[in-house]
Amino acid sequence: MADDYIAHRKAKRARLTPRAAQLIADRLRAMPDPVAAVEHSIAMGWTGVFDPPAPRAIPPPGPEPDLDAIFAAIRAKRQSGGHPP
């Protein structure tokens, strides 16, 4: 993983000084998933390392609309001379 990150920095022309390497290593040691952080940073094109965002919860789907009832209401409205809602 380190080789991938170093190659990424070289491709971005972001020199990795010994001090920068030490600061990045310290930062990675403090992260809960350093591999995910490096992969995320490379994928985003960043030269620094950042935690990936937490997965967002997908809300449960709402009730399915009753299409038969909706179209029946539209037909009834049209038959009575009114406009659909």
N, C-alpha and C positions, 0 to 999 in steps of 0.2 A: 504494500500500500504506500509506503514511503517513497518508493521509486516512482510510482504513478504520480504522486503529488509533486515531487521534485521535477519530473518531466513536464507536468502541467505548468508549473511556475516558469520553467525555462521557455516553454512555448509562449507564455504570456509576457516574456521578457521582464519578469519580476525576480530580480536577483535574490537568492536566498543567502543572506549573510549568516555568519555563525550566531550573531545575536538574534536575528529573526528566527532562525531554526530553534534556538533555545526557548524563545517566547512562545512559538507555535507548539513545541513539545510540551511545555508547561500547561498551555491552554488545553491541549488534547488530553493530558493526564487528568484534568479536572472534569472532563466531560463524561457523561454516563455511557455513551457509545462512540468512542473516537473514530472507529472505522466508518460508521454511518456519517459522522460529521465530515470526514475527508471526502467520502464519496459524494455527499450532498454539495460540498463546496466546489469540487471539480465539475460536477454536473451543472452547477449554476454559473461556472466560469469565473469564480472568485479566486483570488490569490490568498486570502485569509481563510481561516477555518471557523465554521459556525455550525451550531447544532441544527439539525433539520427541524422543521416545525413539527409540533405534535400532530398526530392524525386528527382530523376533524370528525366529530361524530356526525353521522348521517341521520337526520331525523326520520322517524318511522313514517311510512307513507300514510296519508290520510285515507279516509274511506273512499272507495271507488264511487264516482258519480253514477247515478241511475240514469243512463242515457235514454232508456225507453221512456221514462217519465218526462225527461227534458224535451224529447222530440214530440211526445204526445201533447205536452203543454203548448209547444210551438204550433202544432197542427190545429189544436183546438182554437188557439188565438186567431190563426189565419182564417179558419172556417167561420168564426164569428165576426170577421171583418176587421179585427184589430191587428195591430202589428205585433210581431213577436217581442218578448221581453228583452 
